Amino acid sequence: MNKAAYDAIEKLWNSAVKARALCPCTDSDAIGLTGYISPGWYQNRGANYFVNLATPLKQEDVQELNHIGSFINRSFVISIMAVLEEHGVVPYRSDPDRSQNGGEHVQLIKWLRNRFAHGEYEYDSGKNTHMETWNLLTTLFPNRAASSPNFGIPIDTVLESLKDGVLTYIREVT
């Protein structure tokens, strides 16, 4: 097994979880809060913080927290693929072996990085690459189809499973 790649992915994951614990997705219920605790999902993964705010949250702050969370998620996708390429697990401009355990997860990471990570993950049914990516996303995560027509990648329902699939792939092929 390529321990360096495996450990690098684990380190990225821990950083993403901790950063997201500080900037969780939220909604209008948070307006007016002067502080918040990391949601339980993050606490269960060792990221237990209390954020004390200088001023009460406004609608713009809620939008900014959600934007930061999305940025962290996209950065995690980009970073995973960079690690896989850097450590030769999936050489640059090569595709993973999708017949191996975790291969479909690595393919989705690669497509998300190449096709969407530098934007807002907005789906365009007129683009074959979008349809191909959407089909793989909804095959791996059937509940995503019902939640949004775009390529949102929530940390709890998508990214953690993608990370687990990538780690399986590293164990299988290296």
VEXDO-604571 format. One record per residue: residue number from 1; residue in three letters; x, y, z of N, C-alpha, C in turn. Coordinates in steps of 0.02 Angstrom, whole numbers, plus 32768, in hexadecimal, padded with zeros to 4 digits. Example, Ala and Ser with C-alpha at 12.3 -4.5 7.8 and 13.67 -1.06 7.14 Angstrom:
VEXDO-604571
nr, rest, n.X, n.Y, n.Z, ca.X, ca.Y, ca.Z, c.X, c.Y, c.Z
1, ala, 8294, 7EE4, 8186, 8267, 7F1F, 8186, 8294, 7F5B, 8186
2, ser, 8282, 7F90, 8162, 82AC, 7FCB, 8165, 8285, 8002, 818A
This chain:
VEXDO-604571
nr, rest, n.X, n.Y, n.Z, ca.X, ca.Y, ca.Z, c.X, c.Y, c.Z
1, met, 802A, 7FC5, 8000, 8000, 8000, 8000, 802C, 803E, 8000
2, asn, 8017, 8071, 7FDB, 803A, 80B0, 7FD9, 8028, 80D8, 8018
3, lys, 8050, 80CD, 804C, 8042, 80EB, 808D, 8045, 8137, 808B
4, ala, 8072, 8153, 8064, 8078, 819B, 8060, 8038, 81BA, 8044
5, ala, 801C, 819C, 800F, 7FDD, 81B5, 7FF2, 7FA4, 81AD, 8024
6, tyr, 7FA0, 8172, 8042, 7F6B, 8163, 8072, 7F6C, 8196, 80AC
7, asp, 7FA7, 819F, 80C9, 7FAE, 81CE, 8101, 7F9F, 8215, 80ED
8, ala, 7FB3, 8228, 80B1, 7FA5, 826C, 8099, 7F5A, 8278, 8092
9, ile, 7F35, 8247, 8079, 7EED, 824D, 8073, 7ECD, 8253, 80B8
10, glu, 7EE4, 822A, 80E7, 7EC9, 822D, 812B, 7ED6, 8272, 814A
11, lys, 7F12, 828D, 813F, 7F22, 82CF, 8159, 7EF6, 8305, 8139
12, leu, 7EEC, 8301, 80F8, 7EBE, 8330, 80D6, 7E78, 832B, 80F4
13, trp, 7E61, 82EE, 80FE, 7E1E, 82E5, 811A, 7E18, 8305, 815F
14, asn, 7E48, 82F8, 818A, 7E46, 8315, 81CD, 7E45, 8361, 81CA
15, ser, 7E6B, 837E, 819D, 7E6B, 83C7, 8196, 7E29, 83E0, 817C
16, ala, 7E0C, 83BD, 814B, 7DCB, 83D2, 8130, 7D95, 83CF, 8165
17, val, 7D94, 8399, 818C, 7D61, 8392, 81C0, 7D68, 83CB, 81F3
18, lys, 7DA4, 83DA, 8208, 7DAE, 840F, 823A, 7D9C, 8454, 821E
19, ala, 7DAF, 8461, 81E0, 7D9D, 84A1, 81C1, 7D51, 84A8, 81BA
20, arg, 7D32, 8472, 81A4, 7CE8, 8473, 819C, 7CC5, 8478, 81DF
21, ala, 7CE2, 845D, 8214, 7CC4, 8462, 8257, 7CC2, 84AB, 826D
22, leu, 7CF2, 84D2, 8256, 7CF2, 8519, 8265, 7CC3, 8541, 8237
23, cys, 7CB7, 8527, 81FB, 7C8C, 8548, 81C9, 7C58, 8517, 81AF
24, pro, 7C2B, 8501, 81DA, 7BF8, 84D1, 81C3, 7BC4, 84F2, 8197
25, cys, 7BA4, 84CB, 816E, 7B6B, 84E5, 8148, 7B34, 84F7, 8179
26, thr, 7B12, 852D, 816B, 7ADE, 8544, 8197, 7AA6, 8564, 816F
27, asp, 7A72, 857A, 8191, 7A3A, 8599, 816F, 7A25, 85D7, 8196
28, ser, 79EC, 85F2, 8185, 79D5, 8631, 81A3, 79C8, 862B, 81EE
29, asp, 79C2, 85EE, 8208, 79BA, 85E6, 8250, 79F6, 8600, 8277
30, ala, 7A2F, 8606, 8256, 7A6C, 861D, 8278, 7A70, 8669, 827C
31, ile, 7A46, 868C, 8258, 7A48, 86D5, 8259, 7A3B, 86ED, 82A1
32, gly, 7A66, 8719, 82B8, 7A61, 8733, 82FB, 7A8B, 8710, 832F
33, leu, 7AA5, 86D5, 831F, 7ACF, 86B1, 834E, 7B10, 86D7, 8359
34, thr, 7B29, 86D4, 8396, 7B6A, 86F2, 83A6, 7B9F, 86BD, 83B0
35, gly, 7B8D, 867F, 83A6, 7BBC, 8648, 83AB, 7B99, 8608, 8397
36, tyr, 7BC1, 85D6, 8389, 7BA5, 8594, 8379, 7BD9, 855F, 8388
37, ile, 7BC0, 8523, 8395, 7BEA, 84E9, 83A2, 7BEC, 84BE, 8363
38, ser, 7C22, 849B, 8359, 7C27, 846E, 831F, 7BED, 843C, 8322
39, pro, 7BCC, 8430, 82E9, 7B97, 83FE, 82E8, 7BB0, 83B9, 82FC
40, gly, 7B83, 838F, 8313, 7B93, 834D, 832D, 7BBB, 8322, 82FD
41, trp, 7BAD, 8326, 82BD, 7BD1, 82FD, 828C, 7C1C, 830A, 8292
42, tyr, 7C2F, 834A, 8298, 7C76, 835C, 829E, 7C91, 8348, 82E3
43, gln, 7C6A, 8352, 8316, 7C7F, 833F, 835A, 7C8F, 82F4, 835C
44, asn, 7C66, 82CC, 833B, 7C70, 8284, 8339, 7CB1, 8271, 8317
45, arg, 7CCE, 829F, 82F1, 7D0D, 8293, 82CE, 7D47, 82BB, 82ED
46, gly, 7D3D, 82D0, 832B, 7D73, 82F0, 8351, 7D7A, 833B, 8348
47, ala, 7D4B, 835B, 8327, 7D4F, 83A4, 831C, 7D17, 83C5, 8344
48, asn, 7D27, 83D7, 8381, 7CF6, 83F2, 83AF, 7D0B, 8439, 83C1
49, tyr, 7CED, 8469, 83A0, 7CFF, 84AF, 83AA, 7CC3, 84D8, 83BD
50, phe, 7CD0, 850F, 83E0, 7C9D, 8542, 83EB, 7CB8, 8582, 83CB
51, val, 7C93, 859C, 839C, 7CA7, 85D9, 8379, 7C83, 8613, 839A
52, asn, 7CA8, 8642, 83B5, 7C8D, 867D, 83D6, 7C94, 86B7, 83A5
53, leu, 7C5C, 86D4, 8390, 7C5D, 8707, 835D, 7C60, 874D, 837B
54, ala, 7C81, 877B, 8358, 7C86, 87C0, 8370, 7C44, 87E5, 8369
55, thr, 7C1D, 87D3, 8336, 7BDB, 87F2, 832C, 7BAA, 87BB, 8319
56, pro, 7B6A, 87C6, 8325, 7B38, 8793, 8312, 7B39, 8786, 82C7
57, leu, 7B2D, 8747, 82B5, 7B2B, 8734, 826E, 7AF2, 8758, 824A
58, lys, 7B02, 876F, 820E, 7AD0, 878C, 81E1, 7AC7, 875C, 81A6
59, gln, 7A96, 8769, 817D, 7A8A, 873E, 8142, 7AC8, 8738, 8117
60, glu, 7AED, 876F, 810F, 7B2A, 876D, 80E7, 7B5E, 873F, 8106
61, asp, 7B61, 873E, 8149, 7B90, 8712, 816B, 7B7F, 86C9, 8160
62, val, 7B3E, 86B9, 8162, 7B28, 8675, 8156, 7B3B, 8660, 810F
63, gln, 7B2F, 868B, 80DF, 7B42, 867C, 809A, 7B8D, 8672, 8094
64, glu, 7BB4, 869B, 80B7, 7BFC, 8695, 80B5, 7C14, 8654, 80D4
65, leu, 7BF6, 8640, 810C, 7C08, 8600, 812B, 7BFB, 85C6, 80FA
66, asn, 7BC3, 85C9, 80D9, 7BB2, 8594, 80A8, 7BE2, 8595, 806D
67, his, 7BF5, 85D0, 8057, 7C25, 85D6, 8020, 7C6A, 85BA, 8036
68, ile, 7C7F, 85CA, 8072, 7CBF, 85B0, 808B, 7CBC, 8564, 808F
69, gly, 7C85, 8548, 80A8, 7C7E, 8500, 80AC, 7C83, 84DF, 8067
70, ser, 7C63, 84FD, 8036, 7C66, 84E4, 7FF1, 7CAE, 84E8, 7FD7
71, phe, 7CD0, 851E, 7FE5, 7D16, 8527, 7FD0, 7D42, 84F0, 7FEF
72, ile, 7D38, 84E2, 802F, 7D5F, 84AE, 8050, 7D52, 846B, 802F
73, asn, 7D13, 845C, 8021, 7D02, 841C, 8001, 7D24, 8416, 7FBD
74, arg, 7D20, 844B, 7F95, 7D3F, 8449, 7F52, 7D8B, 8442, 7F58
75, ser, 7DA8, 8465, 7F88, 7DF0, 8461, 7F93, 7E05, 841A, 7FA8
76, phe, 7DDB, 83F9, 7FCE, 7DE9, 83B4, 7FE2, 7DEB, 8387, 7FA5
77, val, 7DBB, 838F, 7F78, 7DBA, 8366, 7F3A, 7DF9, 8372, 7F11
78, ile, 7E0B, 83B1, 7F08, 7E47, 83C2, 7EE2, 7E85, 83A3, 7F03
79, ser, 7E89, 83A8, 7F45, 7EC3, 838F, 7F69, 7EC9, 8344, 7F67
80, ile, 7E90, 8320, 7F6C, 7E93, 82D7, 7F67, 7EB1, 82C2, 7F25
81, met, 7E9A, 82E0, 7EEE, 7EB3, 82CC, 7EAD, 7EFD, 82DD, 7EA6
82, ala, 7F11, 8316, 7EC2, 7F57, 8329, 7EC0, 7F82, 82F6, 7EE4
83, val, 7F6B, 82DD, 7F1D, 7F90, 82AA, 7F43, 7F95, 826A, 7F1A
84, leu, 7F5D, 8255, 7EFD, 7F5E, 8217, 7ED5, 7F8F, 821C, 7E9B
85, glu, 7F91, 8256, 7E7B, 7FC0, 8260, 7E44, 8008, 8264, 7E5C
86, glu, 8013, 828A, 7E91, 8056, 8294, 7EAC, 8077, 8252, 7EC1
87, his, 804F, 8225, 7EDC, 806A, 81E6, 7EF6, 8063, 81AD, 7EC4
88, gly, 8051, 81BD, 7E86, 804E, 818B, 7E52, 8016, 8158, 7E57
89, val, 7FE5, 8165, 7E82, 7FAC, 8138, 7E88, 7F82, 813B, 7E48
90, val, 7F77, 8178, 7E30, 7F57, 8184, 7DEF, 7F84, 81B7, 7DCC
91, pro, 7FAF, 81A0, 7DA0, 7FDB, 81D0, 7D7E, 7FB4, 8207, 7D5A
92, tyr, 7FD3, 8241, 7D56, 7FB5, 827A, 7D35, 7FA0, 8267, 7CEE
93, arg, 7F65, 827C, 7CDB, 7F46, 826E, 7C9A, 7F35, 8225, 7C8F
94, ser, 7F33, 81FF, 7CC6, 7F1E, 81B9, 7CC3, 7EDD, 81B2, 7CE9
95, asp, 7EBA, 817D, 7CDB, 7E7D, 816E, 7CFF, 7E89, 8136, 7D30
96, pro, 7E62, 8135, 7D66, 7E69, 80FD, 7D95, 7E4D, 80BD, 7D76
97, asp, 7E60, 8086, 7D94, 7E45, 8045, 7D80, 7E01, 803E, 7DA1
98, arg, 7DCD, 804B, 7D7C, 7D89, 804C, 7D98, 7D70, 8006, 7DAB
99, ser, 7D94, 7FD2, 7D97, 7D80, 7F8E, 7DAA, 7D97, 7F7D, 7DF1
100, gln, 7DC4, 7FA4, 7E0C, 7DDD, 7F99, 7E50, 7DAE, 7FB8, 7E83
101, asn, 7DAC, 7F9C, 7EBF, 7D85, 7FBA, 7EF5, 7D9C, 8002, 7EFF
102, gly, 7D6C, 8030, 7F01, 7D7B, 8077, 7F09, 7D8A, 809A, 7EC7
103, gly, 7D91, 8076, 7E91, 7DA1, 8094, 7E50, 7D6D, 80C6, 7E38
104, glu, 7D2E, 80B7, 7E43, 7CF9, 80E6, 7E2F, 7CFC, 8126, 7E59
105, his, 7D0E, 811F, 7E99, 7D14, 815A, 7EC4, 7D4D, 8187, 7EAC
106, val, 7D85, 8167, 7E9A, 7DBD, 818E, 7E81, 7DAB, 81B0, 7E3F
107, gln, 7D87, 818D, 7E13, 7D72, 81AB, 7DD4, 7D46, 81E8, 7DE1
108, leu, 7D17, 81E2, 7E10, 7CEC, 821B, 7E20, 7D14, 8255, 7E3B
109, ile, 7D44, 8247, 7E67, 7D70, 827D, 7E81, 7D93, 82A0, 7E47
110, lys, 7DAD, 8278, 7E18, 7DD1, 8295, 7DE0, 7DA3, 82C1, 7DB5
111, trp, 7D67, 82A7, 7DA6, 7D38, 82CE, 7D7E, 7D21, 830D, 7DA3
112, leu, 7D13, 8307, 7DE3, 7CFF, 8342, 7E09, 7D37, 8376, 7E09
113, arg, 7D74, 835F, 7E12, 7DAC, 838E, 7E12, 7DB4, 83AF, 7DCD
114, asn, 7DB4, 8387, 7D99, 7DC1, 83A2, 7D56, 7D86, 83C9, 7D3A
115, arg, 7D4A, 83B6, 7D4B, 7D0F, 83D3, 7D2A, 7CEB, 8407, 7D53
116, phe, 7CF3, 8405, 7D96, 7CC8, 8430, 7DBF, 7CEA, 8453, 7DF8
117, ala, 7D21, 843B, 7E11, 7D3E, 8455, 7E4F, 7D52, 849E, 7E4A
118, his, 7D5B, 84B7, 7E0E, 7D70, 84FD, 7E07, 7D35, 852B, 7DFB
119, gly, 7CF9, 8511, 7E05, 7CBD, 8539, 7DFC, 7C8C, 852C, 7E34
120, glu, 7C4D, 8532, 7E24, 7C19, 852A, 7E56, 7BF2, 84E9, 7E4E
121, tyr, 7C0C, 84BA, 7E29, 7BED, 8478, 7E22, 7BA7, 847D, 7E05
122, glu, 7B9B, 84A9, 7DD6, 7B58, 84B0, 7DB9, 7B50, 8480, 7D7E
123, tyr, 7B1C, 845A, 7D81, 7B0E, 8426, 7D50, 7AF1, 8443, 7D10
124, asp, 7B0A, 842D, 7CD7, 7AF0, 8441, 7C95, 7AE2, 8401, 7C6F
125, ser, 7AA1, 83F1, 7C68, 7A8E, 83B2, 7C48, 7AA1, 83AF, 7BFE
126, gly, 7AB5, 83E7, 7BE2, 7ACB, 83E7, 7B9C, 7B13, 83D3, 7B93
127, lys, 7B37, 83C9, 7BC9, 7B7E, 83B5, 7BC4, 7B85, 836C, 7BD6
128, asn, 7BA1, 8346, 7BA8, 7BAA, 82FE, 7BB4, 7BD4, 82EF, 7BF2
129, thr, 7C08, 8318, 7BFD, 7C33, 830C, 7C38, 7C0C, 8317, 7C79
130, his, 7BDD, 8346, 7C78, 7BB4, 8351, 7CB4, 7B86, 8315, 7CBF
131, met, 7B68, 82FD, 7C89, 7B3B, 82C3, 7C8E, 7B61, 8286, 7CA7
132, glu, 7B9C, 827B, 7C8B, 7BC5, 8242, 7C9E, 7BD8, 8245, 7CE9
133, thr, 7BEB, 8280, 7CFF, 7BFE, 8289, 7D46, 7BC1, 8281, 7D72
134, trp, 7B89, 829F, 7D5F, 7B4B, 829A, 7D85, 7B36, 8250, 7D8C
135, asn, 7B3B, 822B, 7D55, 7B28, 81E4, 7D57, 7B53, 81BC, 7D88
136, leu, 7B94, 81CA, 7D89, 7BBF, 81A7, 7DB8, 7BB1, 81BD, 7E00
137, leu, 7BA7, 81FE, 7E0A, 7B98, 8218, 7E4C, 7B58, 81F8, 7E68
138, thr, 7B24, 81F5, 7E3F, 7AE5, 81DA, 7E58, 7AE6, 818D, 7E5B
139, thr, 7B13, 816D, 7E37, 7B1B, 8125, 7E3F, 7B3C, 8116, 7E82
140, leu, 7B70, 813C, 7E92, 7B93, 8132, 7ED2, 7B6B, 814C, 7F0D
141, phe, 7B45, 8181, 7F02, 7B20, 81A3, 7F38, 7AD8, 81B0, 7F20
142, pro, 7AAE, 817E, 7F1F, 7A6A, 8186, 7F04, 7A41, 81BD, 7F24
143, asn, 7A4E, 81CC, 7F63, 7A28, 8201, 7F85, 7A39, 8247, 7F6B
144, arg, 7A71, 824F, 7F4A, 7A84, 8290, 7F2E, 7A53, 82A6, 7EF8
145, ala, 7A37, 8278, 7ED3, 7A0A, 8289, 7E9C, 79CD, 82AE, 7EB6
146, ala, 79B6, 829D, 7EF0, 7979, 82BC, 7F0B, 7988, 82FF, 7F2D
147, ser, 79C6, 830B, 7F40, 79D4, 8346, 7F69, 79E5, 8384, 7F41
148, ser, 7A01, 837D, 7F06, 7A15, 83B9, 7EE0, 7A26, 83A5, 7E99
149, pro, 7A15, 83D0, 7E69, 7A29, 83C2, 7E24, 7A72, 83D4, 7E16
150, asn, 7A93, 83F3, 7E46, 7AD8, 8408, 7E3C, 7B07, 83D6, 7E5D
151, phe, 7B47, 83E6, 7E5C, 7B7A, 83B8, 7E73, 7B91, 83C9, 7EBA
152, gly, 7B63, 83DB, 7EE5, 7B76, 83E5, 7F2B, 7B94, 83A5, 7F47
153, ile, 7BC8, 83AD, 7F6E, 7BEA, 8373, 7F89, 7BEF, 837A, 7FD5
154, pro, 7BB9, 836F, 7FF8, 7BBA, 8377, 8041, 7BEF, 834A, 8061
155, ile, 7C0F, 8365, 8093, 7C45, 8340, 80B4, 7C2C, 8300, 80D5
156, asp, 7BEF, 8302, 80F0, 7BD7, 82C9, 8116, 7BBB, 8290, 80EA
157, thr, 7B9A, 82A1, 80B4, 7B7A, 826D, 808B, 7BA0, 825B, 804C
158, val, 7BCE, 8285, 8036, 7BF3, 8276, 7FF9, 7C3F, 8273, 8005
159, leu, 7C5B, 82A8, 8020, 7CA4, 82AA, 8025, 7CC1, 8274, 8051
160, glu, 7CA1, 8265, 8089, 7CBD, 8231, 80B4, 7CBE, 81ED, 8090
161, ser, 7C88, 81DE, 806D, 7C86, 819F, 8047, 7CB7, 819F, 800D
162, leu, 7CC0, 81D8, 7FEC, 7CF1, 81DC, 7FB7, 7D37, 81D0, 7FD3
163, lys, 7D46, 81F0, 800A, 7D87, 81E6, 802B, 7D91, 819C, 803C
164, asp, 7D5F, 817C, 8057, 7D64, 8136, 8069, 7D71, 810A, 802B
165, gly, 7D4E, 811A, 7FF4, 7D59, 80F6, 7FB5, 7D9F, 8100, 7F9A
166, val, 7DB9, 813D, 7FA0, 7DFD, 814B, 7F89, 7E30, 8124, 7FB3
167, leu, 7E26, 8122, 7FF4, 7E53, 80FC, 801F, 7E51, 80B1, 800F
168, thr, 7E15, 8098, 7FFF, 7E0F, 8052, 7FEB, 7E36, 8047, 7FAA
169, tyr, 7E30, 8075, 7F7B, 7E54, 806F, 7F3C, 7E9F, 806E, 7F47
170, ile, 7EB8, 8099, 7F73, 7EFF, 809B, 7F81, 7F16, 8057, 7F9D
171, arg, 7EEE, 803B, 7FCA, 7F00, 7FF9, 7FE7, 7EFE, 7FC3, 7FB1
172, glu, 7ECF, 7FC8, 7F82, 7EC7, 7F94, 7F50, 7EFE, 7F94, 7F1A
173, val, 7F11, 7FCF, 7F03, 7F3C, 7FD2, 7EC7, 7F85, 7FE2, 7ED5
174, thr, 7F95, 7FF2, 7F13, 7FDC, 8004, 7F20, 7FFC, 7FD6, 7F53
